[in-house]
Amino acid sequence: MSNIRINSISIKNYRSFKDGQDFFFPGVEYLKPTAIVGYNNSGKTNLMSAILYGIGEKFISEKTFEKIDLHNLDLDNQIQIVSNLSGSNYGIDYRGNPKSITGEYVVSSILDDNEIKSNINKSFFGANKHYGIFYINFHKIKEEIITQKTSWGNIRSFLGKHIQKLVDSDGTMQAKKNVFEAEVSESTDKVLNESDLSKWYVKGTSFTKLKSHRLHFFKG
């Protein structure tokens, strides 16, 4: 399973952030979730938005940033978001070197002929698709729970696929799953073999069909 980690992010002149503020995140040895807390209007949403820019989850074009994104709407306050990322390898390049998103990325804006233009020092688009990055917008969590739709698709479908990936990659969990399926199959065969087959005739469905349905269900 691939993994990605935000080591740090520095934000300058983006919305509520002025003069450069640095945020450092716990290392891989810290196994608990990292929470961002603060009063209303203290900049939590702006920080999360900057992080999404910093990991390439928000697409950056030449016209990404506008005057409203500049601190105090001041054209002299051009944006700079510097993210330091580390991640597992996802392939090999043409020189035989491992490919990874690991590195420092700078998202910035400049004033060019009185027009704000956005750029990045090197592209992480294409690289970030190899990592399982997902998030929930808690400003709209009530709506997302009701509709079961999020920014990354149907919430049930997403959680189901994500949990399935975790199970498939966990050797201990897979072993337990195999034991469970074997025990269920053995118990079901025992019941079917010891029972009067006429009891398994339900609403015109033959025993043969019922047994094939059972096998299909457990073999999934």
Residue, then its C-alpha position, 0 to 999 in steps of 0.5 A: m500500500s502506498n503512503i504519503r506524509i506532509n512533513s511541513i508546510s509554510i504559508k505566506n500571504y495566502r488569505s489570512f496568513k501574512d509574513g510566512q507561517d510554518f507548520f510542522f507535522p509529527g513524524v511517522e512514529y506518531l501513530k495518532p491522528t493529527a487534529i487542527v483546532g481553533y476558534n471560528n475565523s482563526g484560519k483553519t479552512n485557509l490552512m486546509s485549503a493551502i494544504l490541498y494546494g501543497i499536495g496537488e489535490k487542488f489543480i493549479s493553473e496560471k489563473t488559480f489565484e485571484k485578488i481575493d486570495l491575497h492577504n488584505l487584498d493587497l497586490d504586493n502580498q503575493i502568495q507562496i505555499v511551500s510543502n515538504l512531502s515524503g512518500s513511498n516509491y510508486g515506480i521506476d523512471y527511465r534511468g532506473n531510479p525510483k519514482s516518488i512524490t518525496g520532495e519540496y514543492v512551491v506554489s506561488s503567485i506573481l504580479d505580471d502586468n497587473e495580472i495575478k499569475s499562479n505557478i508551481n516550481k515542479s509538478f506533482f500532478g500525476a505523482n499524487k494520483h499514485y497515493g490514496i489521498f482523500y478528505i471530507n469537507f466538514h463544512k458540508i458534512k451534514e449534506e454529505i451524510i444525507t446525500q451520501k455524496t462527497s467530493w470524491g464520490n459516493i460515501r458508501s462506495f468509497l468507504g467500502k472500497h477503502i476498507q476492502k483495500l485495507v483488508d486485502s493488504d493485511g495478512t493477518m486479516q486475510a488469514k482470519k477471513n479465510v478461516f472464517e469462510a472455511e468454517v462457514s462453508e464447512s458448517t453449511d455443508k454439514v447442515l445440508n448433508e444432515s438435514d432433510l433435503s425437502k426442507w430446502y425446497v422454498k417457493g419453487t426453488s430447488f435444492t440445487k439452485l439454493k446450494s449454488h446460490r450459497l456457494h456463489f455468496f461465500k466465494g463472492 
